[in-house]
Amino acid sequence: MSLFVDIRKKLGAFELDVRFETDGEVLGLLGASGCGKSMTLKCIAGIETPDAGKIVLDGVTLFDSEAKINLPPQQRGVGYLFQNYALFPNMTVRQNILCGLHKETDKHVREHALDGILALTELHGLEKHRPHELSGGQQQRVALARILVGKPQLLMLDEPFSALDSHLRGQLQLQMQELLARFDGNVLLVTHDRDEAYQLCKQIALLDSGRVLACKETKALFADPESREAARMTGCKNIIAAEKSGAYEITVPAWGVSFTTAVPVRDGLCAVGIRAHYWSAKSNYNRQPVALTGQTEEPFAYTCRFRYETQAASTPDIWWTMPKDRLPKEPYEVGVAPQNVLPLYE
């Protein structure tokens, strides 16, 4: 199983220019609204046509501008779950799902496939219900069942949890994780939620202004984002200009401090990132005295702000998140482990 995408498409002042590939794992397209995530899916599905490039799914060329290949959507083996699920309101659950088997004429085959997908998506007992009689989570599972019953080679999910409240979103993310683990095909998940991407995706492609900033294994991306924009998009709150000052040392002039790193510092360093939850009052590494400037209480944590004694007045406060039972006492000293100091290069 594999998917290769290398396409370009110009839409007014916006230009999509993306390249990535996956080998059957769940790949997340992570980025802010308007960065080109949904347009990428539409080009893969055949709803939109790229100006140039190539798309290959499991060895079959879906689009190739040079070879003049552009398969119609119904021949691409792609299942596309839209944000609004696109269920037919006047049809029952059973009828909606059977729409995914419109090419199958054998009644027994259709019934067997229907029964299997109802079991997989836990929809038994709801066959006669119409969409308005279902919860948001049930509607999503019906939409997925309609796609999966046709056995697509590629499943594409476009912000599948964006319209749900936080409690239901958490439940459905777990259900989706289990379902995707049983899906024998390629999966693309579009999201702007980094936690969602981290939970569901084996790999992540970061998109910004129509470009892929990085594409790597999820945990590796969060552990080493490499660029300022990638660090920001993966949730790093403390990003500051920095200089290489040694083979394993970074200096931050605006803070007046230096940090020892766990990895060699390459030439071309421009900044450093330290995630808010990486700071520790107990760490003996990169430890310095600081002054707390404020704190915000959250349900299960505190988010504090602090400044180094040597920090320039013109620079913003530094963010520090900690569990409620770890709120330090004065005088304050804060450290960070070398492996949690993130060198950034662009």
VOBA-1610 file (N, C-alpha, C; in pm, whole numbers, padded with zeros to 5 digits, always signed):
BEGIN
Met+00085-00119+00000Met+00000+00000+00000Met+00088+00124+00000Ser+00057+00217-00088Ser+00137+00338-00095Ser+00060+00449-00165Leu+00097+00572-00131Leu+00040+00689-00197Leu+00152+00788-00220Phe+00162+00836-00343Phe+00262+00937-00380Phe+00188+01057-00438Val+00215+01174-00384Val+00151+01297-00431Val+00258+01403-00455Asp+00258+01458-00574Asp+00348+01568-00610Asp+00273+01656-00709Ile+00203+01759-00658Ile+00113+01837-00742Ile+00129+01987-00720Arg+00087+02062-00821Arg+00085+02207-00814Arg-00046+02258-00873Lys-00102+02358-00810Lys-00226+02417-00860Lys-00234+02563-00813Lys-00261+02653-00906Lys-00270+02795-00875Lys-00416+02836-00870Leu-00453+02903-00761Leu-00590+02953-00742Leu-00582+03101-00707Gly-00586+03186-00809Gly-00569+03328-00786Gly-00430+03356-00731Ala-00425+03424-00615Ala-00296+03455-00554Ala-00239+03336-00476Phe-00323+03235-00452Phe-00278+03118-00374Phe-00223+03010-00467Glu-00111+02952-00427Glu-00051+02845-00506Glu-00025+02723-00419Leu-00083+02611-00459Leu-00062+02484-00390Leu+00056+02413-00455Asp+00154+02374-00374Asp+00272+02304-00424Asp+00314+02204-00318Val+00257+02083-00325Val+00279+01985-00219Val+00339+01856-00273Arg+00423+01796-00192Arg+00483+01667-00226Arg+00495+01585-00098Phe+00440+01465-00098Phe+00455+01373+00015Phe+00423+01232-00032Glu+00462+01135+00048Glu+00426+00995+00019Glu+00411+00920+00150Thr+00330+00814+00144Thr+00304+00732+00261Thr+00296+00587+00218Asp+00323+00498+00314Asp+00328+00356+00281Asp+00219+00276+00351Gly+00103+00336+00367Gly-00010+00265+00425Gly-00043+00305+00567Glu+00045+00380+00632Glu+00015+00429+00766Glu-00082+00548+00756Val-00141+00586+00869Val-00228+00703+00871Val-00141+00828+00865Leu-00159+00907+00760Leu-00083+01031+00741Leu-00174+01150+00768Gly-00132+01237+00857Gly-00209+01358+00887Gly-00159+01476+00808Leu-00253+01554+00754Leu-00220+01684+00694Leu-00259+01789+00795Leu-00160+01847+00861Leu-00183+01939+00972Leu-00149+02081+00930Gly-00242+02173+00956Gly-00216+02312+00922Gly-00338+02398+00950Ala-00318+02529+00947Ala-00426+02623+00973Ala-00524+02627+00857Ser-00641+02685+00881Ser-00741+02700+00776Ser-00683+02780+00660Gly-00710+02735+00538Gly-00664+02807+00421Gly-00524+02772+00374Cys-00462+02669+00435Cys-00324+02636+00398Cys-00318+02540+00280Gly-00433+02483+00239Gly-00433+02395+00122Gly-00463+02250+00152Lys-00502+02218+00275Lys-00526+02079+00312Lys-00643+02018+00234Ser-00758+02084+00239Ser-00877+02030+00172Ser-00861+02029+00020Met-00793+02131-00034Met-00770+02134-00178Met-00683+02016-00221Thr-00588+01979-00137Thr-00504+01863-00166Thr-00590+01736-00176Leu-00683+01718-00081Leu-00772+01603-00085Leu-00858+01603-00211Lys-00909+01718-00248Lys-00995+01727-00366Lys-00919+01693-00493Cys-00792+01730-00499Cys-00711+01695-00616Cys-00686+01545-00621Ile-00662+01483-00505Ile-00640+01338-00501Ile-00767+01264-00540Ala-00882+01314-00494Ala-01011+01249-00522Ala-01055+01269-00666Gly-00999+01369-00735Gly-01041+01396-00873Gly-01150+01500-00882Ile-01185+01561-00768Ile-01286+01668-00769Ile-01227+01795-00829Glu-01101+01819-00802Glu-01026+01929-00863Glu-00911+01870-00944Thr-00866+01942-01046Thr-00756+01895-01130Thr-00633+01983-01108Pro-00521+01925-01069Pro-00397+02004-01054Pro-00352+02062-01187Asp-00275+02168-01182Asp-00218+02225-01305Asp-00103+02138-01355Ala-00033+02076-01262Ala+00081+01992-01299Ala+00109+01894-01186Gly+00182+01786-01221Gly+00224+01693-01118Gly+00179+01551-01142Lys+00182+01472-01033Lys+00155+01330-01043Lys+00097+01278-00913Ile-00001+01186-00923Ile-00060+01119-00808Ile-00065+00970-00839Val-00004+00888-00753Val+00000+00743-00775Val-00048+00674-00648Leu-00147+00585-00662Leu-00203+00511-00549Leu-00182+00362-00572Asp-00106+00299-00485Asp-00079+00155-00494Asp-00036+00113-00633Gly+00053+00193-00694Gly+00107+00160-00824Gly+00023+00203-00943Val-00097+00254-00919Val-00187+00299-01026Val-00180+00451-01035Thr-00151+00503-01151Thr-00143+00647-01171Thr-00284+00706-01182Leu-00318+00791-01087Leu-00448+00859-01089Leu-00442+00986-01171Phe-00326+01053-01165Phe-00310+01179-01239Phe-00163+01194-01276Asp-00140+01234-01400Asp-00005+01262-01448Asp-00017+01366-01559Ser+00022+01488-01530Ser+00004+01596-01628Ser+00086+01573-01754Glu+00206+01516-01740Glu+00291+01494-01859Glu+00236+01380-01946Ala+00188+01273-01880Ala+00135+01159-01955Ala-00011+01176-01994Lys-00071+01291-01957Lys-00211+01320-01989Lys-00307+01217-01927Ile-00277+01174-01805Ile-00364+01080-01733Ile-00441+01156-01627Asn-00572+01137-01624Asn-00656+01201-01524Asn-00781+01115-01504Leu-00770+01012-01419Leu-00882+00920-01398Leu-01000+00992-01335Pro-01122+00959-01375Pro-01241+01018-01311Pro-01251+00971-01166Pro-01322+01047-01081Pro-01330+01013-00939Pro-01375+00870-00912Gln-01473+00821-00988Gln-01529+00688-00961Gln-01434+00574-00994Gln-01322+00605-01061Gln-01225+00501-01094Gln-01099+00509-01007Arg-01099+00596-00907Arg-00976+00619-00831Arg-00962+00532-00706Gly-01068+00465-00664Gly-01059+00384-00543Gly-01039+00465-00417Val-01099+00584-00416Val-01081+00678-00305Val-01214+00700-00233Gly-01213+00687-00101Gly-01329+00719-00019Gly-01306+00850+00052Tyr-01399+00945+00040Tyr-01380+01082+00089Tyr-01490+01115+00190Leu-01453+01130+00318Leu-01549+01169+00421Leu-01546+01321+00436Phe-01656+01386+00393Phe-01664+01531+00402Phe-01694+01575+00546Gln-01670+01703+00574Gln-01691+01756+00708Gln-01837+01743+00753Asn-01931+01760+00660Asn-02073+01754+00698Asn-02134+01616+00676Tyr-02051+01516+00642Tyr-02089+01375+00624Tyr-02169+01349+00497Ala-02246+01447+00446Ala-02318+01435+00319Ala-02410+01313+00313Leu-02482+01286+00421Leu-02580+01177+00419Leu-02707+01222+00347Phe-02777+01127+00287Phe-02905+01159+00222Phe-03013+01163+00330Pro-03074+01279+00355Pro-03165+01295+00470Pro-03291+01211+00463Asn-03338+01179+00342Asn-03463+01103+00328Asn-03441+00952+00322Met-03316+00910+00333Met-03285+00768+00330Met-03254+00716+00470Thr-03280+00588+00492Thr-03247+00525+00619Thr-03096+00496+00623Val-03051+00453+00740Val-02911+00414+00756Val-02878+00304+00654Arg-02965+00206+00645Arg-02944+00095+00551Arg-02932+00146+00407Gln-03023+00233+00367Gln-03022+00283+00230Gln-02898+00368+00202Asn-02859+00450+00301Asn-02740+00533+00285Asn-02616+00447+00264Ile-02602+00342+00345Ile-02484+00257+00334Ile-02483+00182+00202Leu-02599+00134+00159Leu-02606+00058+00034Leu-02571+00143-00088Cys-02577+00275-00073Cys-02534+00362-00184Cys-02386+00340-00216Gly-02311+00294-00116Gly-02171+00265-00140Gly-02149+00136-00217Leu-02257+00061-00241Leu-02249-00065-00315Leu-02331-00059-00443His-02344+00061-00501His-02432+00077-00616His-02385-00003-00738Lys-02256-00040-00741Lys-02206-00118-00854Lys-02229-00268-00838Glu-02259-00311-00716Glu-02277-00453-00689Glu-02423-00492-00716Thr-02443-00588-00807Thr-02578-00628-00845Thr-02626-00754-00774Asp-02536-00830-00715Asp-02573-00953-00647Asp-02631-00920-00508Lys-02758-00952-00489Lys-02828-00918-00366Lys-02761-00981-00244His-02719-01107-00254His-02658-01175-00141His-02523-01112-00103Val-02448-01072-00202Val-02320-01006-00176Val-02344-00873-00106Arg-02445-00799-00153Arg-02477-00670-00092Arg-02517-00687+00055Glu-02602-00785+00082Glu-02649-00806+00219Glu-02535-00851+00312His-02448-00936+00259His-02334-00982+00339His-02240-00865+00372Ala-02214-00782+00271Ala-02127-00666+00293Ala-02191-00567+00390Leu-02322-00547+00377Leu-02393-00457+00467Leu-02384-00505+00611Asp-02408-00633+00632Asp-02403-00688+00768Asp-02264-00673+00828Gly-02162-00696+00747Gly-02025-00685+00797Gly-01988-00543+00835Ile-02030-00446+00755Ile-01994-00307+00784Ile-02076-00252+00901Leu-02199-00300+00918Leu-02278-00260+01036Leu-02211-00308+01164Ala-02155-00427+01159Ala-02085-00480+01277Ala-01957-00401+01303Leu-01882-00371+01198Leu-01755-00300+01213Leu-01776-00161+01272Thr-01882-00093+01229Thr-01908+00044+01274Thr-02010+00051+01388Glu-02048-00066+01440Glu-02139-00075+01555Glu-02269+00001+01530Leu-02333-00030+01416Leu-02457+00037+01379Leu-02577-00059+01375His-02557-00183+01416His-02669-00278+01419His-02780-00223+01510Gly-02904-00234+01462Gly-03018-00183+01537Gly-03062-00045+01492Leu-02978+00021+01410Leu-03011+00157+01363Leu-03043+00159+01214Glu-03059+00042+01154Glu-03074+00033+01009Glu-03191+00112+00953Lys-03299+00123+01030Lys-03419+00190+00980Lys-03426+00338+01018His-03329+00385+01094His-03327+00526+01134His-03283+00615+01018Arg-03333+00739+01021Arg-03290+00839+00924Arg-03188+00932+00992Pro-03107+01005+00913Pro-03000+01086+00972Pro-03043+01177+01086His-03161+01241+01076His-03202+01335+01180His-03234+01265+01313Glu-03247+01133+01309Glu-03275+01057+01430Glu-03147+01005+01498Leu-03033+01038+01441Leu-02905+00989+01490Leu-02826+01099+01559Ser-02738+01059+01650Ser-02645+01154+01712Ser-02536+01189+01611Gly-02459+01292+01644Gly-02351+01331+01554Gly-02252+01219+01533Gly-02221+01144+01639Gly-02129+01033+01627Gly-02184+00921+01542Gln-02313+00893+01555Gln-02377+00789+01473Gln-02380+00830+01326Gln-02407+00957+01300Gln-02407+01005+01162Gln-02268+00987+01099Gln-02165+01017+01177Gln-02030+01001+01125Gln-02000+00856+01092Arg-02045+00764+01177Arg-02021+00622+01152Arg-02098+00572+01030Val-02219+00626+01009Val-02294+00589+00888Val-02219+00636+00763Ala-02169+00759+00767Ala-02094+00812+00653Ala-01969+00729+00627Leu-01902+00689+00734Leu-01784+00604+00719Leu-01821+00467+00664Ala-01931+00412+00716Ala-01976+00280+00668Ala-02007+00284+00519Arg-02070+00391+00473Arg-02103+00404+00330Arg-01977+00405+00245Ile-01870+00466+00297Ile-01744+00470+00224Ile-01673+00334+00230Leu-01663+00278+00351Leu-01583+00157+00371Leu-01645+00034+00306Val-01778+00031+00294Val-01843-00087+00235Val-01799-00107+00090Gly-01756-00001+00025Gly-01707-00011-00112Gly-01561-00049-00123Lys-01496-00072-00008Lys-01356-00116+00000Lys-01261-00026-00078Pro-01252+00101-00040Pro-01159+00191-00108Pro-01015+00157-00073Gln-00924+00193-00162Gln-00781+00175-00135Gln-00727+00290-00052Leu-00795+00404-00059Leu-00753+00523+00015Leu-00874+00584+00083Leu-00863+00607+00213Leu-00968+00674+00290Leu-00919+00813+00328Met-00996+00916+00293Met-00958+01053+00324Met-01063+01115+00415Leu-01019+01167+00528Leu-01107+01225+00629Leu-01076+01374+00642Asp-01174+01457+00612Asp-01155+01603+00612Asp-01215+01663+00739Glu-01129+01695+00836Glu-01172+01753+00964Glu-01292+01675+01021Pro-01280+01545+01046Pro-01396+01463+01083Pro-01457+01496+01219Phe-01387+01572+01304Phe-01439+01599+01437Phe-01467+01748+01461Ser-01456+01830+01357Ser-01462+01976+01375Ser-01597+02025+01424Ala-01706+01953+01391Ala-01840+02001+01427Ala-01890+01943+01560Leu-01805+01871+01633Leu-01849+01801+01753Leu-01799+01872+01879Asp-01876+01858+01988Asp-01830+01917+02114Asp-01712+01834+02168Ser-01641+01891+02266Ser-01515+01831+02312Ser-01535+01692+02371His-01645+01670+02445His-01669+01539+02506His-01692+01432+02399Leu-01780+01464+02303Leu-01809+01368+02196Leu-01687+01349+02107Arg-01611+01456+02087Arg-01491+01446+02003Arg-01393+01345+02062Gly-01374+01349+02192Gly-01283+01255+02256Gly-01327+01111+02241Gln-01457+01087+02255Gln-01510+00952+02240Gln-01491+00901+02097Leu-01524+00987+02000Leu-01517+00944+01861Leu-01374+00929+01811Gln-01281+01004+01869Gln-01141+00987+01832Gln-01092+00847+01870Leu-01134+00800+01986Leu-01097+00664+02027Leu-01159+00560+01936Gln-01288+00579+01901Gln-01354+00486+01809Gln-01287+00489+01672Met-01253+00608+01626Met-01188+00622+01496Met-01051+00553+01497Gln-00978+00567+01606Gln-00847+00504+01617Gln-00859+00352+01603Glu-00960+00293+01667Glu-00981+00149+01658Glu-01024+00108+01517Leu-01111+00188+01455Leu-01159+00156+01322Leu-01046+00164+01219Leu-00963+00269+01230Leu-00854+00284+01134Leu-00751+00174+01148Ala-00736+00122+01269Ala-00642+00012+01291Ala-00686-00114+01216Arg-00816-00126+01189Arg-00870-00243+01118Arg-00888-00218+00968Phe-00862-00095+00925Phe-00878-00061+00783Phe-00751-00099+00706Asp-00767-00179+00605Asp-00653-00229+00527Asp-00634-00142+00403Gly-00583-00021+00426Gly-00563+00070+00314Gly-00490+00195+00361Asn-00470+00289+00268Asn-00406+00415+00300Asn-00508+00510+00363Val-00463+00595+00454Val-00551+00692+00520Val-00485+00829+00522Leu-00560+00931+00480Leu-00520+01070+00495Leu-00620+01138+00587Leu-00570+01205+00690Leu-00656+01276+00785Leu-00620+01423+00786Val-00714+01509+00746Val-00692+01653+00749Val-00739+01708+00884Thr-00655+01788+00947Thr-00692+01847+01075Thr-00611+01973+01100His-00665+02061+01184His-00588+02176+01232His-00554+02158+01380Asp-00593+02042+01437Asp-00575+02013+01579Asp-00453+01923+01598Arg-00347+01977+01659Arg-00223+01900+01673Arg-00241+01780+01765Asp-00327+01791+01870Asp-00350+01678+01960Asp-00419+01564+01884Glu-00514+01600+01801Glu-00584+01502+01719Glu-00487+01432+01624Ala-00400+01510+01561Ala-00301+01453+01469Ala-00206+01361+01543Tyr-00164+01401+01663Tyr-00070+01321+01741Tyr-00132+01188+01780Gln-00260+01190+01816Gln-00328+01069+01862Gln-00355+00971+01748Leu-00394+01022+01632Leu-00446+00935+01526Leu-00348+00904+01414Cys-00243+00985+01400Cys-00158+00975+01281Cys-00020+00919+01312Lys+00025+00826+01229Lys+00159+00771+01241Lys+00262+00868+01185Gln+00223+00939+01079Gln+00307+01041+01018Gln+00227+01170+01004Ile+00300+01283+00997Ile+00234+01412+00979Ile+00307+01492+00872Ala+00229+01550+00781Ala+00281+01647+00686Ala+00229+01784+00729Leu+00320+01875+00762Leu+00282+02010+00804Leu+00266+02097+00682Leu+00148+02159+00664Leu+00122+02247+00551Leu+00112+02392+00598Asp+00172+02480+00522Asp+00164+02623+00550Asp+00167+02698+00417Ser+00063+02777+00391Ser+00054+02858+00268Ser+00079+02776+00143Gly+00018+02655+00139Gly+00026+02573+00020Gly+00153+02491+00004Arg+00241+02493+00105Arg+00367+02420+00099Arg+00376+02319+00213Val+00450+02210+00190Val+00478+02113+00296Val+00607+02155+00366Leu+00595+02195+00492Leu+00713+02238+00569Leu+00795+02119+00613Ala+00727+02011+00652Ala+00795+01891+00701Ala+00700+01774+00687Cys+00756+01656+00666Cys+00677+01534+00661Cys+00761+01424+00724Lys+00720+01383+00844Lys+00798+01282+00916Lys+00711+01209+01017Glu+00768+01106+01078Glu+00698+01029+01179Glu+00652+01122+01292Thr+00530+01100+01341Thr+00466+01195+01432Thr+00550+01227+01555Lys+00593+01125+01627Lys+00669+01150+01750Lys+00802+01219+01721Ala+00863+01183+01608Ala+00988+01247+01570Ala+00968+01395+01538Leu+00855+01427+01476Leu+00825+01567+01443Leu+00809+01651+01567Phe+00735+01600+01666Phe+00715+01676+01789Phe+00844+01685+01870Ala+00927+01581+01865Ala+01053+01581+01939Ala+01157+01672+01875Asp+01149+01687+01742Asp+01248+01767+01671Asp+01185+01834+01550Pro+01111+01945+01571Pro+01041+02010+01459Pro+01133+02076+01358Glu+01256+02112+01399Glu+01361+02164+01311Glu+01344+02309+01266Ser+01222+02353+01239Ser+01202+02491+01194Ser+01111+02566+01290Arg+01120+02699+01286Arg+01035+02782+01374Arg+00888+02760+01347Glu+00850+02756+01220Glu+00708+02740+01187Glu+00658+02603+01228Ala+00740+02500+01209Ala+00699+02366+01250Ala+00686+02357+01402Ala+00776+02422+01474Ala+00767+02425+01620Ala+00638+02494+01664Arg+00607+02607+01601Arg+00484+02679+01635Arg+00362+02596+01607Met+00359+02529+01490Met+00242+02451+01452Met+00223+02326+01538Thr+00329+02279+01600Thr+00317+02165+01690Thr+00302+02208+01835Gly+00276+02337+01858Gly+00236+02384+01990Gly+00343+02442+02078Cys+00461+02466+02026Cys+00568+02524+02109Cys+00540+02672+02135Lys+00532+02710+02263Lys+00497+02848+02299Lys+00619+02938+02318Asn+00736+02878+02339Asn+00857+02958+02362Asn+00954+02938+02247Ile+00954+03034+02152Ile+01043+03031+02037Ile+01115+03165+02032Ile+01249+03162+02034Ile+01325+03286+02045Ile+01452+03276+01961Ala+01495+03388+01904Ala+01617+03391+01824Ala+01736+03343+01907Ala+01824+03265+01845Ala+01936+03207+01917Ala+02057+03194+01826Glu+02173+03167+01888Glu+02298+03153+01815Glu+02369+03026+01860Lys+02441+02965+01768Lys+02526+02852+01804Lys+02648+02905+01877Ser+02674+02852+01997Ser+02788+02898+02076Ser+02882+02784+02115Gly+02853+02664+02064Gly+02936+02549+02091Gly+02880+02428+02021Ala+02955+02319+02020Ala+02909+02199+01952Ala+02777+02148+02009Tyr+02758+02168+02139Tyr+02634+02128+02207Tyr+02581+02244+02291Glu+02591+02364+02241Glu+02549+02480+02320Glu+02482+02585+02232Ile+02372+02640+02284Ile+02295+02746+02218Ile+02285+02865+02313Thr+02309+02984+02261Thr+02297+03106+02341Thr+02177+03186+02292Val+02099+03237+02388Val+01984+03322+02357Val+02016+03463+02406Pro+02062+03552+02319Pro+02103+03686+02362Pro+01992+03762+02434Ala+01868+03752+02386Ala+01757+03827+02446Ala+01726+03782+02588Trp+01758+03657+02620Trp+01734+03607+02756Trp+01860+03617+02843Gly+01976+03632+02776Gly+02101+03640+02850Gly+02144+03507+02910Val+02105+03395+02847Val+02138+03263+02899Val+02181+03172+02785Ser+02249+03061+02822Ser+02287+02959+02725Ser+02230+02824+02769Phe+02208+02737+02672Phe+02152+02605+02698Phe+02243+02497+02640Thr+02263+02391+02717Thr+02330+02272+02667Thr+02226+02184+02597Thr+02260+02131+02481Thr+02168+02048+02404Thr+02211+01901+02409Ala+02119+01813+02374Ala+02151+01670+02369Ala+02200+01629+02231Val+02170+01710+02130Val+02212+01680+01993Val+02311+01785+01946Pro+02399+01751+01853Pro+02493+01851+01801Pro+02420+01968+01737Val+02469+02088+01762Val+02410+02208+01703Val+02474+02231+01567Arg+02391+02234+01462Arg+02443+02253+01327Arg+02463+02401+01297Asp+02543+02427+01196Asp+02554+02564+01147Asp+02421+02606+01086Gly+02391+02733+01089Gly+02265+02782+01035Gly+02154+02794+01137Leu+02186+02767+01265Leu+02086+02783+01371Leu+02034+02926+01373Cys+01902+02942+01388Cys+01846+03078+01394Cys+01760+03099+01518Ala+01715+02990+01582Ala+01626+03005+01697Ala+01631+02879+01782Val+01568+02887+01897Val+01553+02771+01985Val+01407+02767+02031Gly+01356+02645+02050Gly+01221+02628+02101Gly+01223+02544+02228Ile+01144+02584+02326Ile+01129+02506+02450Ile+00981+02503+02483Arg+00922+02384+02480Arg+00779+02371+02507Arg+00748+02408+02651Ala+00627+02462+02672Ala+00591+02514+02804Ala+00598+02409+02914His+00568+02282+02880His+00568+02177+02982His+00706+02114+03001Tyr+00806+02160+02926Tyr+00942+02106+02940Tyr+01018+02164+03060Trp+00980+02285+03105Trp+01050+02346+03218Trp+01026+02265+03345Ser+01125+02268+03435Ser+01111+02195+03562Ser+01186+02267+03673Ala+01118+02278+03788Ala+01183+02339+03905Ala+01282+02243+03970Lys+01276+02115+03931Lys+01363+02014+03991Lys+01482+01979+03904Ser+01479+02019+03778Ser+01587+01984+03686Ser+01716+02056+03723Asn+01828+01983+03722Asn+01959+02043+03747Asn+02029+02086+03619Tyr+01965+02059+03505Tyr+02024+02096+03375Tyr+01975+02234+03332Asn+02066+02313+03277Asn+02032+02445+03223Asn+01951+02526+03325Arg+01991+02519+03448Arg+01915+02579+03559Arg+01958+02724+03580Gln+01858+02813+03597Gln+01883+02955+03617Gln+01777+03014+03709Pro+01810+03118+03785Pro+01709+03188+03865Pro+01614+03267+03775Val+01487+03269+03811Val+01387+03342+03734Val+01291+03413+03830Ala+01213+03504+03774Ala+01109+03573+03850Ala+00975+03545+03786Leu+00880+03491+03865Leu+00745+03468+03812Leu+00674+03601+03796Thr+00605+03615+03681Thr+00535+03740+03652Thr+00383+03722+03648Gly+00336+03599+03657Gly+00192+03576+03656Gly+00162+03429+03642Gln+00037+03392+03674Gln-00003+03253+03656Gln-00153+03245+03629Thr-00193+03145+03554Thr-00333+03121+03523Thr-00369+02982+03567Glu-00477+02972+03644Glu-00520+02841+03692Glu-00612+02776+03590Glu-00580+02654+03554Glu-00662+02574+03465Glu-00719+02456+03545Pro-00813+02378+03491Pro-00873+02270+03570Pro-00773+02176+03635Phe-00666+02139+03562Phe-00573+02040+03616Phe-00428+02086+03611Ala-00405+02213+03583Ala-00268+02261+03571Ala-00262+02411+03596Tyr-00140+02460+03614Tyr-00113+02603+03617Tyr-00029+02638+03495Thr-00061+02750+03433Thr+00027+02807+03331Thr+00088+02932+03390Cys+00218+02927+03414Cys+00290+03039+03473Cys+00367+03115+03365Arg+00400+03238+03397Arg+00487+03319+03312Arg+00605+03364+03398Phe+00724+03359+03335Phe+00841+03401+03412Phe+00940+03474+03322Arg+01041+03535+03386Arg+01148+03604+03315Arg+01280+03570+03382Tyr+01385+03558+03298Tyr+01519+03542+03354Tyr+01565+03675+03413Glu+01654+03668+03510Glu+01707+03791+03571Glu+01784+03873+03468Thr+01841+03805+03368Thr+01921+03872+03266Thr+01842+03902+03139Gln+01712+03882+03140Gln+01631+03893+03018Gln+01607+04037+02979Ala+01616+04066+02849Ala+01591+04201+02798Ala+01447+04242+02823Ala+01426+04367+02862Ala+01292+04416+02897Ala+01196+04412+02779Ser+01249+04420+02658Ser+01164+04427+02539Ser+01110+04291+02496Thr+01156+04183+02558Thr+01113+04048+02517Thr+00992+04003+02598Pro+00907+03919+02540Pro+00788+03872+02612Pro+00821+03773+02722Asp+00726+03754+02814Asp+00742+03655+02920Asp+00753+03514+02861Ile+00808+03424+02939Ile+00826+03284+02898Ile+00715+03201+02961Trp+00662+03106+02884Trp+00549+03023+02929Trp+00599+02894+02994Trp+00532+02858+03103Trp+00568+02737+03179Trp+00439+02672+03230Thr+00411+02550+03185Thr+00291+02477+03226Thr+00331+02362+03316Met+00256+02344+03428Met+00288+02238+03523Met+00162+02185+03590Pro+00163+02060+03636Pro+00050+02007+03714Pro+00030+02089+03842Lys-00091+02089+03894Lys-00121+02171+04011Lys-00039+02134+04133Asp-00002+02006+04145Asp+00073+01964+04264Asp+00222+01994+04255Arg+00265+02062+04146Arg+00406+02090+04129Arg+00437+02240+04128Leu+00345+02322+04175Leu+00369+02466+04178Leu+00487+02494+04271Pro+00596+02553+04221Pro+00718+02571+04302Pro+00703+02683+04405Lys+00794+02682+04501Lys+00799+02785+04603Lys+00918+02877+04578Glu+00911+02999+04627Glu+01020+03094+04610Glu+01140+03050+04695Pro+01262+03089+04655Pro+01299+03158+04531Pro+01292+03063+04412Tyr+01259+03118+04298Tyr+01233+03033+04183Tyr+01360+03010+04100Glu+01385+02883+04070Glu+01489+02845+03975Glu+01430+02742+03880Val+01459+02757+03752Val+01397+02672+03650Val+01506+02612+03561Gly+01491+02483+03531Gly+01584+02417+03440Gly+01509+02346+03329Val+01584+02293+03235Val+01525+02217+03124Val+01628+02114+03078Ala+01584+01990+03057Ala+01673+01883+03015Ala+01730+01912+02875Pro+01853+01875+02850Pro+01914+01903+02718Pro+01835+01847+02601Gln+01772+01729+02619Gln+01694+01672+02507Gln+01566+01750+02480Asn+01528+01841+02570Asn+01409+01923+02551Asn+01440+02063+02499Val+01564+02086+02467Val+01605+02212+02403Val+01605+02186+02252Leu+01516+02254+02179Leu+01494+02225+02036Leu+01565+02325+01947Pro+01675+02286+01881Pro+01741+02375+01786Pro+01654+02393+01661Leu+01642+02517+01615Leu+01559+02549+01498Leu+01644+02621+01395Tyr+01623+02585+01268Tyr+01716+02627+01164Tyr+01657+02714+01053Glu+01529+02739+01054Glu+01473+02826+00950Glu+01344+02886+00997
//
